[in-house]
Amino acid sequence: MTTADQTHLRRSLVSRYLPRMHALLLLALAATPDPKDLDALYPSLDALYRDLHQSPELSRKEEKTAAKLAARLKALGVSVTAKVGGQGLVGVMANGEGPVVLVRTDLDGLPLEEKTGLPYASKVTATDAAGQKVGVMHACGHDLHMTAWLGTATLLAKYRSQWKGTVVLVGQGAEEVGDGARAMLADGLLDRFPRPTAAVALHDYADLPAGKVALVSGYALANVDSMDLTLFGRGGHGAYPHKTVDPVVIAAKVIVSLQTLVSRETSPLDPAVVTVGSIHGGTTYNIIPDEVRLQLTVRSYTPETRQALREGVLRIAKAEAEGARAPKPPELKIDPGPAAVFNDPGLTDRLSGALKRELGAENVTTIDKVMGAEDFGEYGKAGHFPSVLVWVGAVEPGRYAEAKAKGEPLPALHSSQFAPDRERAIRTAVRALTAATLELLGKP
């Protein structure tokens, strides 16, 4: 081969493979946020977290919270639309052709007086839907979620040269009351904004050390329905029970029989829970009342089991009422709660690999699904795209190890004592959500 031929070959190889090598280099860079960037960003995130923690707002009243996030997104050059489905906001970060990834955070606090003793503890009070004055607290970590969400948006804006596609940043209110996602969907979220190809969110976990994340493949959280059941009788004097139809006795039979919906009508391999949380009836010792009211929550995973439980509650109530010769059949009002969160198995595996590369395999684990509820699952259900919710550890590792060694319970979510290990949890959450989002975006 002549010298000229060798030179031509080298140039040909360079022209053919250098762009591919460059793309691979960018792919590697895009897989993980630079620690120096997070170090520089952290002080502002910490200040945001403490501000959000000190100023929580109740569900459907998150106006100031949404405005704070919107202002910060606009400063990044993100197009922001406010008041979507109530107090929700949507930021669109477009960066050429590629996948569309929905990244969601929740905004609302809980009607709970904080008792953590933190120097930045919430002292906020508000009037709830019933007109009662209540304390307000971020006892479910939504302040952590918002901070990580904004940190991720900030890093994505900085790394625009390393990804292609569109990020739809959804700030959703009313998660705690279960209808925030549906309100945003009803207000045209999937029609007014770029339609997602995938969605990701995170949630802190009160039984996992900070610095670690966890994934669940498949069903991760449950469907939840709230039910109001009214049973009717014919009241009278307690000394003459034969002249009455006692709805208290009917209620007792219904409560016991409802448990057979789980123990005898649902497969043991298909989890379900029926809880009678309250019972109200009567006014004094010797009066048989005209009616009794029950409040229930019913939990499941699959749509088929959810519908079977709904029908079963009314069927059992009607049967017990008819057997007691009640003057009229029971009335059942169902308030549908969030749909189950289903983590797409393929997407879960993919994100698991990205998170292990970012955080280290020893810091990525799996946990069992739970029967709690979260309305993040509504987005993928409505739009028919895969989604994954990532759990982020919230407990200071030393405290976690001590509690486990002694068999002591840790403060749970929705506890007045719940307080995440702030810096470690925020840093891990930002890294996890950024790495997951970059994994789902197109590469140049």
C-alpha positions in Angstrom: 0.0 0.0 0.0 1.4 3.3 -1.0 1.8 6.3 1.4 -1.0 8.0 -0.4 -3.3 5.0 0.0 -2.5 4.8 3.7 -3.3 8.5 4.1 -6.6 8.0 2.2 -7.5 5.0 4.4 -6.8 6.9 7.6 -8.9 9.8 6.5 -11.7 7.5 5.5 -11.7 5.7 8.9 -11.6 9.0 10.7 -14.5 10.4 8.7 -16.5 7.2 9.2 -15.9 6.5 12.9 -15.1 9.8 14.6 -18.8 11.0 14.6 -19.8 7.7 16.1 -17.0 7.9 18.7 -18.2 11.5 19.5 -21.8 10.3 19.9 -20.7 7.5 22.2 -18.7 10.0 24.3 -21.7 12.3 24.5 -23.9 9.2 25.4 -21.5 8.4 28.3 -21.5 12.0 29.5 -25.3 12.2 29.4 -25.7 9.1 31.5 -24.7 10.9 34.7 -24.8 14.4 36.2 -21.4 15.9 37.0 -20.8 15.9 40.8 -19.3 19.4 40.5 -22.4 20.8 39.0 -24.5 19.3 41.8 -22.1 20.7 44.4 -22.5 24.2 42.9 -26.2 23.9 42.7 -26.8 22.4 46.1 -26.9 25.5 48.2 -29.7 27.0 46.2 -31.6 23.7 46.3 -31.2 23.5 50.1 -32.6 27.0 50.5 -35.5 26.1 48.2 -36.2 23.0 50.3 -36.3 24.8 53.6 -38.5 27.5 52.1 -41.0 24.9 50.7 -40.9 23.0 54.0 -41.7 26.2 56.0 -44.5 27.3 53.7 -46.7 24.2 52.8 -50.1 24.6 51.3 -53.1 22.3 51.5 -54.4 20.4 48.5 -56.0 22.5 45.8 -54.6 25.7 47.4 -51.0 25.4 46.2 -51.0 28.7 44.4 -47.8 30.2 46.0 -45.9 26.9 45.8 -46.7 26.6 42.1 -45.7 30.2 41.5 -42.3 29.7 43.2 -41.5 26.7 40.9 -42.8 28.5 37.8 -40.5 31.4 38.4 -37.5 29.2 38.7 -38.4 27.3 35.6 -38.8 30.5 33.6 -35.4 31.6 34.8 -34.0 28.5 33.1 -35.7 29.5 29.8 -38.5 26.9 30.2 -41.9 27.7 28.7 -44.4 27.5 31.6 -48.2 27.3 31.7 -49.9 27.8 35.1 -53.3 26.9 36.4 -53.6 23.5 34.6 -56.2 21.5 36.4 -56.3 23.8 39.4 -53.0 24.9 40.7 -50.9 22.6 38.5 -48.1 23.9 36.2 -46.5 22.5 33.1 -43.0 23.4 31.9 -41.9 22.4 28.4 -38.2 22.1 27.8 -37.9 21.4 24.0 -34.5 20.4 22.6 -35.0 19.0 19.1 -36.4 15.8 17.8 -36.5 12.9 20.2 -38.6 11.2 23.0 -40.9 13.2 25.1 -40.4 12.5 28.8 -42.9 13.5 31.5 -41.3 14.3 34.8 -43.7 14.9 37.6 -43.7 16.3 41.1 -46.5 16.8 43.6 -47.0 20.1 45.4 -49.4 19.8 48.3 -48.9 19.5 52.1 -51.0 17.7 54.7 -53.4 19.0 57.4 -51.0 18.1 60.2 -49.2 20.1 62.9 -45.4 19.5 62.6 -43.7 18.2 65.7 -40.1 17.6 64.4 -38.5 20.4 66.3 -36.5 21.4 63.2 -35.3 25.0 63.0 -37.2 25.3 59.7 -40.3 23.5 60.9 -43.6 24.6 59.5 -45.7 26.8 61.7 -48.4 27.3 59.0 -52.1 27.0 59.8 -54.9 27.0 57.4 -58.6 26.4 57.1 -59.5 22.9 55.7 -62.4 21.9 53.5 -64.6 21.4 56.6 -63.9 24.9 57.9 -61.6 23.7 60.6 -58.3 25.5 61.5 -55.5 23.0 61.0 -51.7 22.9 61.0 -50.1 22.3 57.6 -46.9 20.2 57.1 -45.0 18.5 54.3 -45.2 15.2 56.1 -45.0 13.1 52.9 -41.9 14.6 51.3 -43.4 16.7 48.6 -41.0 19.4 49.4 -38.1 16.9 48.7 -39.8 15.9 45.5 -40.2 19.5 44.3 -36.6 20.3 45.2 -35.3 17.2 43.2 -37.6 18.1 40.3 -36.2 21.6 40.1 -32.7 20.4 40.5 -33.2 18.0 37.6 -34.7 20.7 35.4 -31.7 22.9 36.2 -29.1 20.2 35.3 -31.1 19.3 32.1 -31.0 22.9 31.0 -27.2 22.9 31.6 -26.7 19.7 29.7 -28.8 20.6 26.6 -25.9 19.6 24.3 -26.0 16.1 25.7 -29.6 15.1 25.0 -32.3 15.5 22.4 -36.1 15.4 22.8 -38.6 17.2 25.1 -39.1 17.2 28.8 -42.6 18.0 30.1 -42.2 19.1 33.7 -45.5 18.6 35.5 -46.0 20.2 38.9 -49.2 18.6 40.2 -51.4 19.7 43.1 -53.9 17.7 45.1 -52.0 14.5 45.2 -52.9 13.9 48.8 -56.7 14.0 48.1 -56.2 11.7 45.1 -57.6 13.8 42.2 -54.8 16.1 41.1 -53.6 14.0 38.2 -57.1 13.5 36.9 -57.8 17.2 37.1 -54.7 18.0 35.0 -55.6 15.3 32.5 -59.2 16.6 32.3 -57.7 20.1 31.6 -56.0 18.7 28.5 -52.6 17.8 29.7 -52.0 15.2 27.0 -53.6 17.4 24.2 -52.3 20.9 25.0 -48.7 19.8 25.6 -46.3 17.4 23.8 -47.5 13.9 24.3 -45.2 11.8 26.4 -43.5 8.6 25.3 -42.6 7.8 28.9 -43.0 9.2 32.4 -40.9 9.1 35.6 -41.4 10.4 39.1 -39.9 9.8 42.5 -41.2 9.4 46.0 -39.3 9.4 49.3 -39.5 6.3 51.4 -39.6 6.3 55.2 -38.1 2.8 55.6 -35.0 3.1 53.4 -31.7 4.8 54.3 -30.9 8.1 52.5 -28.4 7.5 49.7 -30.3 4.5 48.4 -33.1 4.2 45.9 -35.5 1.3 45.3 -37.6 0.0 42.4 -40.6 -2.2 42.1 -41.4 -3.9 38.8 -45.1 -4.2 37.9 -47.7 -3.1 40.4 -46.1 -0.8 43.0 -49.1 1.0 44.7 -52.8 0.2 44.8 -56.2 1.3 43.4 -58.1 3.0 46.3 -61.9 3.6 46.5 -63.5 5.5 49.4 -67.1 4.3 50.1 -70.0 5.7 52.1 -72.5 2.9 52.9 -75.8 3.7 54.5 -77.9 0.9 56.1 -81.6 1.5 56.9 -83.7 0.1 59.6 -86.8 0.9 61.6 -86.0 2.6 64.9 -87.7 2.2 68.3 -87.3 1.5 72.0 -84.6 -0.8 73.1 -87.1 -2.6 75.3 -89.2 -3.6 72.3 -86.7 -4.8 69.7 -89.2 -7.1 68.1 -91.0 -4.0 66.8 -87.9 -2.6 65.1 -85.5 -3.5 62.4 -82.1 -2.9 64.0 -79.6 -1.3 61.5 -76.8 -1.7 64.1 -77.1 -5.5 63.9 -77.3 -5.3 60.1 -74.1 -3.2 60.1 -72.3 -5.8 62.4 -73.2 -8.6 59.9 -72.1 -6.5 56.9 -68.7 -5.7 58.5 -68.0 -9.4 59.2 -69.3 -10.5 55.8 -67.3 -8.0 53.9 -64.1 -9.7 54.9 -65.1 -12.7 52.8 -64.7 -10.6 49.7 -60.9 -10.9 50.3 -60.7 -14.2 52.1 -63.1 -16.2 50.0 -63.7 -14.4 46.7 -60.3 -13.0 45.8 -57.3 -15.1 44.8 -54.7 -15.2 47.6 -52.2 -14.2 44.9 -54.2 -11.0 44.0 -53.9 -8.7 47.0 -57.0 -6.8 48.2 -57.9 -5.0 51.4 -61.4 -4.0 52.7 -61.3 -1.6 55.7 -64.3 -0.2 57.6 -62.8 2.9 59.0 -65.8 4.4 60.8 -69.3 3.5 61.9 -71.9 6.0 63.0 -75.4 5.2 64.3 -77.7 5.9 67.1 -77.8 8.6 69.8 -78.1 6.9 73.2 -78.3 3.6 75.1 -81.9 2.5 74.7 -82.9 3.8 71.2 -82.6 1.6 68.2 -81.8 4.1 65.3 -83.3 4.3 61.9 -80.0 4.1 60.0 -76.2 3.4 60.4 -73.5 4.9 58.2 -70.2 3.2 57.4 -67.1 4.6 55.8 -64.8 2.2 53.9 -61.6 2.1 51.9 -61.2 -0.7 49.4 -57.8 -1.4 47.9 -56.7 -3.6 45.0 -54.2 -3.7 42.1 -56.0 -5.0 39.0 -59.0 -3.3 37.4 -61.0 -6.6 37.4 -60.5 -7.0 41.2 -61.4 -3.4 41.8 -64.7 -3.7 40.0 -65.5 -7.1 41.7 -64.9 -5.5 45.2 -67.1 -2.5 44.3 -69.9 -4.8 43.3 -69.3 -7.2 46.2 -69.7 -4.5 48.9 -73.2 -3.6 47.6 -74.2 -7.2 47.1 -73.3 -8.2 50.6 -75.0 -5.1 52.1 -78.2 -5.7 50.1 -78.2 -9.4 51.2 -77.9 -8.6 54.9 -80.5 -5.9 54.7 -83.0 -8.1 52.9 -82.4 -10.9 55.4 -83.2 -8.5 58.2 -86.4 -7.2 56.4 -85.0 -3.7 56.2 -87.6 -1.2 55.0 -85.4 -0.2 52.0 -82.1 -1.3 50.4 -78.8 0.2 51.4 -77.2 3.1 49.6 -73.6 3.0 48.4 -71.7 6.1 47.3 -68.2 5.4 45.8 -65.6 8.1 45.5 -63.0 6.6 43.1 -59.5 7.2 44.3 -56.3 7.0 42.3 -55.6 4.1 39.9 -52.8 1.7 40.8 -49.2 2.7 40.0 -47.9 0.1 37.5 -44.1 0.3 36.8 -43.5 -0.9 33.3 -41.2 -3.9 33.7 -39.0 -3.2 30.7 -38.7 0.5 31.6 -38.0 -0.5 35.2 -35.1 -2.7 34.1 -33.7 0.0 31.9 -33.8 2.6 34.6 -32.4 0.2 37.1 -29.3 -0.1 35.0 -29.0 3.7 34.7 -29.4 4.2 38.4 -26.8 1.6 39.2 -24.3 3.3 36.9 -25.0 6.6 38.6 -25.3 5.6 42.3 -23.5 2.3 42.4 -25.2 -1.1 42.3 -25.0 -1.3 46.1 -27.3 1.7 46.4 -30.1 0.5 44.1 -32.4 -2.2 45.6 -35.8 -3.7 45.1 -38.7 -3.5 47.6 -42.2 -5.0 47.9 -45.2 -3.4 46.4 -47.5 -1.6 48.9 -51.2 -1.1 49.3 -50.9 2.7 49.7 -52.0 5.0 46.9 -50.3 7.5 44.6 -52.0 9.2 41.6 -48.9 9.2 39.4 -50.2 6.0 37.7 -53.1 8.0 36.2 -50.8 9.6 33.5 -49.6 6.4 31.9 -53.0 4.8 32.2 -54.7 7.8 30.4 -51.9 8.2 27.8 -51.0 4.5 27.2 -47.3 5.2 27.7 -44.9 3.4 30.2 -44.0 5.0 33.5 -41.9 4.3 36.5 -42.0 5.7 40.1 -38.6 5.5 41.9 -38.5 5.3 45.7 -35.8 7.4 47.3 -34.5 6.6 50.8 -35.2 9.3 53.4 -33.8 8.0 56.7 -30.3 9.0 58.1 -28.3 5.8 57.7 -27.1 5.7 61.3 -30.6 6.2 62.6 -31.9 3.5 60.2 -29.3 1.0 61.4 -30.0 1.7 65.0 -33.8 1.4 64.6 -33.4 -1.9 62.8 -31.0 -3.3 65.4 -33.4 -2.4 68.3 -36.6 -3.3 66.4 -37.9 0.3 66.8 -40.3 1.9 64.4 -39.2 4.8 62.4 -41.5 7.9 61.8 -43.7 7.0 58.8 -44.9 9.2 56.0 -47.8 11.3 57.2 -46.3 11.4 60.7 -45.9 14.7 62.5 -42.4 13.5 63.3 -41.3 12.7 59.8 -38.2 14.5 58.7 -35.9 13.3 55.8 -32.1 13.3 56.0 -32.1 16.5 54.1 -28.9 16.9 52.2 -28.2 13.2 51.5 -31.8 12.6 50.4 -31.9 15.7 48.1 -28.5 14.9 46.5 -29.6 11.3 45.8 -33.0 12.3 44.5 -31.5 14.9 42.1 -28.9 12.4 40.8 -31.5 9.7 40.5 -34.1 11.7 38.7 -31.6 13.4 36.4 -30.0 10.1 35.4 -33.4 8.5 34.9 -34.6 11.3 32.7 -31.4 11.4 30.6 -31.7 7.7 30.1 -35.1 8.2 28.6 -34.2 11.1 26.3 -32.8 10.8 22.8 -29.0 11.2 22.4 -27.4 13.3 19.7 
